[in-house]
Amino acid sequence: MKFIKSVLAEMKQVTWPTKRQLRRDTLVVIETSIIFALMFFIMDTAIQSLFALVLK
């Protein structure tokens, strides 16, 4: 029971993000994921093309 009481006490001290902050942070994560996915796609395509030219 001591553990649960201490967890509840800690949870009361947490400052939760507002809806606006949460939305902004979520969009940043999604945008960053898309940017990295595109970057990896471009790099992968370039490497495949190089290997195709070398092995041809």
C-alpha positions in Angstrom: 0.0 0.0 0.0 2.9 2.4 0.7 4.0 2.0 -3.0 0.6 2.9 -4.3 0.3 5.9 -2.0 3.7 7.2 -3.2 2.7 6.6 -6.8 -0.5 8.6 -6.3 1.4 11.4 -4.6 3.9 11.6 -7.5 1.1 11.6 -10.1 -0.4 14.6 -8.4 2.9 16.5 -9.0 3.0 15.7 -12.7 2.3 18.7 -15.0 0.3 17.3 -17.9 0.5 18.9 -21.3 -2.4 21.0 -22.6 -4.4 19.8 -25.7 -2.6 22.5 -27.7 0.9 21.3 -26.6 0.0 17.7 -27.1 -1.3 18.4 -30.6 1.8 20.4 -31.5 4.2 17.7 -30.2 2.3 15.0 -32.0 2.5 16.8 -35.3 6.3 17.3 -34.7 6.7 13.6 -34.2 4.7 12.8 -37.3 6.5 15.3 -39.5 9.9 14.1 -38.3 8.9 10.5 -39.0 7.8 11.4 -42.5 11.1 13.3 -43.1 13.2 10.4 -42.0 11.1 7.9 -44.0 11.6 10.0 -47.1 15.3 10.4 -46.4 15.8 6.7 -45.9 13.8 6.0 -49.1 16.0 8.3 -51.1 19.2 6.9 -49.7 18.1 3.3 -50.2 17.1 4.1 -53.8 20.4 5.8 -54.5 22.4 2.9 -53.0 20.4 0.3 -55.0 21.1 2.3 -58.2 24.8 2.4 -57.4 24.9 -1.3 -56.7 23.0 -2.0 -59.9 25.5 0.1 -61.9 28.5 -1.6 -60.2 27.2 -5.1 -60.6 26.1 -4.6 -64.2 
